[in-house]
């Protein structure tokens, strides 16, 4: 084969050339997958910072809470402190405020139930904040391979149509559309794999934090329960 022909074929099969000269459908698919990948990585880095901050905030609050002291002193120290009034700290403040608000209006046992409900609402709010955008990662994880597969199918169809038009299967006829198909497949996996790994990791961290919040709620409820007899006439 002529060296110039080989060089031209090699250049036509380069990644950049294939993407720039791909069919319109494949190009649209690649753009969609690129946008999904960029958005996924943006969320991955954002959630890394969010979960790291949540773990540190929980550790800081537990250190302060279990260091001892009156509940009122702990509340004054935590309330309004951006480093402490988040996560378990917000749950503590919600429960303490509701208990103090209701303890002189209703029966102490009912005040305890009201405090528990307030803590549950604060817990749901914190969990909702942590799981924000995780659904997008799950969508990219599940949908991207199928979008890439669409590009693969389209590329194979283009290859067969090119063979039909040319009347013979040559490298110059088959290679470009098949390469486009493989690029679309790779792009779908490139978008899906990081999203899948990040989603699984962050869901595990979310479950762990939620369980720790639940444990704190139970412990704080027991502390408030020991104060109930003191509020009875």
Protein Blocks (a to p, Z undefined) as FASTA:
>chain_A
ZZklmmmmmmmmpmklmmmmmcfklmmmmmmmmmmmmmmmmmmmmmmmmmmmmmmmmmmm
mmmmmnopcfklmmmmmnopaklmgcjlmmmmmmmmmmmmmmmmmcfklmmmmmmmmmmm
mmmmmmmmmmgoklmmmmmmmmmmmmmmmmmmmmmmmmmmmmmmnopacfklmmmmmmmm
mmmmmmmmmmmmmmmmmmmmmmmmmmmmmmmmmmmmmmmmmmmmmmmmmmpZZ
